[in-house]
């Protein structure tokens, strides 16, 4: 019995590993009023909720709106290319982590489960943003328009690389021409 308990403790300890490298840094502050509105996903790390269970999201957008309680309403939309471009919509809420000056958000689409949404790069004119998670397992490059200039995209990818993200994992998100 003691041996089984020891194996269980060791297995749990192995699951609690810390991300390699220094902690992910965020931007100094995010002006939520300027950040609100619709963002187009330009690229992302593949993930189970956009790329799993037979789903392949394209034409992905995220829309943020301030709620009366001070939290942020989140509406993610995409077309599922694996299902005849059927629209998929996920709604959730987010709140700013205290002391982060709105650069770190906690987002939920299914309470009580929350995920980290850290703004690690942000154009001074709020034209594009780089969003990741402290474990470096999620990464999105977002733009106010369905396409980014090559220079802006390179700058966004450079920020992610400087924060230790494996940018070779980025996959472009097709956006329809408008």
N, C-alpha and C positions, 0 to 999 in steps of 0.2 A: 504494500500500500504506500509506504514512504517513497519507494522508487517511482511509482506512478505519479505521486504528487510532485516529486522533483522534476520529472519529465514534463509535466503540465506547466510548472513554473518556468522552466527553461524555454518551452515552446512559446509561452506568452511573452517572455522577455525578447525573444527573437522577432516577434511581431511589432515590438515597440521601438524599432530602430529610428534614429534621427536622420533627416536628410543630410546628404554629404555636402560639405562646403559650408561657407559662412551663411548666416541667415539671409533670406531674400529681403532686399530693401524696397520700400515703396517710394512713390513721389512724396514730397513734403506735405502737400495738401491737395484736396480736390474740392473745387467749388461745386457743390451739388446742383445748384441752379443752372450752371453752365453744362454740367454733365447730363442732366435730364434730357429726354428725347430719345430718338431712334439712332441706333448704331448698327452698321452692317458688319457682319463677320467676314473678315478677309482671309484669315487662316486660323487653324486650331490644331492642338494635339488631339488625335483621335481619342474618343471617350465613349463609355458605354451608353450614355443617354442620347448621344447624337449619332453614334455609329454602331450601336449594338442591337441585339434582338431583331436582326433583319432590317434595321433602319439605316438610312444614309441621308443625312440632312444636307441640303443645298439651299441657296437663297436664304440664309439664316440672318435674322435680325434680333436685336434685343432692344426693348423700349423701356425706359425708366420714367416714372412719374412720382412726384411727391404726394404722399397720403396725408390726410388730416392729422393723423397721430404722429407725424414726423418721420415715419418709416418710408421706405421707397417701394413702390409697386413695380414688379418686374414682369414683363411679358416677353417670352422668347417664342419666336416663330421660325419655322422652316418648312421647306417642301421636302417630303420624303421621296427621294429619287428611286428608292427600292420599292415604292408602293404607288407608282403612277403619279408622282408629284403631288400627292395628297398633303394638304396643310396639316402641320402638327403645331399645337400651341401649348405652352406650359406657363402657368402664372404662379408667381410667388411674391415674397416680400424680402426686404433686406433692411438691415440697420447698420449704422456706422459703429465700429468698435471705438469705445471711449479712448480718448487720447491719440487717435490716429489722424485727426483732422480730415476725416472722411476718406482717407486713402485705403483703409481696410474695412471691408464690409463683410457681414455674415449674411448669407442668403439661404432661404428655405423655400423649397417647392413642395415639401411634404413634412410638416411639423411632426415631431420635434427634431428632425434631422437638419442640420445646417452645414453649409460649406463655406470655405474662405474664398473671397473675391478681393484680391489685392491689386490695386492699380500701381503697376511698377514703372509705367512709362506713359507720358501724357504730353501731347503737343501743346505748346503754349496757347494756341488758338482753339484748343479742344477739337481739332480736326481728326485726330486719331488717338487711340489708347492701346496700351499693352496691359493685359490683365492675366494674373497668374495666381497660383496657390503656394503657400510656404513650403510644401513638400515637393515642389517643382514637377508635379504630376499633371497639372492642368495649365494650359496656356491658350490665350486667345489674342488675336490682333484685330482690333475693331477700327472702323472708319465711319465718318459721318456720310460718306458717299459709297456707292457700291464698288468703287475701285480706288486704289491708292497709287500715287506716283511711285516709280521704282525707288527714288531717293528716300521718300518717307517710309516705304516698306523696309528698306535696308536699315534705316535708322531704328525702326521699331524692333526688327530682328536683332540688331546689335545690342539694344538695351536688354532684351531677354537673354542673349548669350552672355552678356556681362554679369547677369544675375545667376548664372549657372544652369540655365535651362538648356536641354538638348534640342537646339533649334532644328537639327536635322529631322526631328519628328514632326515638324510643322507640315500640315497639309493644307493646300489652298481650298477655300470654300467658293465654289462657283456661285456667282451672282448674276441674275439675268440682266441683260442690258435694258436700260430704262429710256 
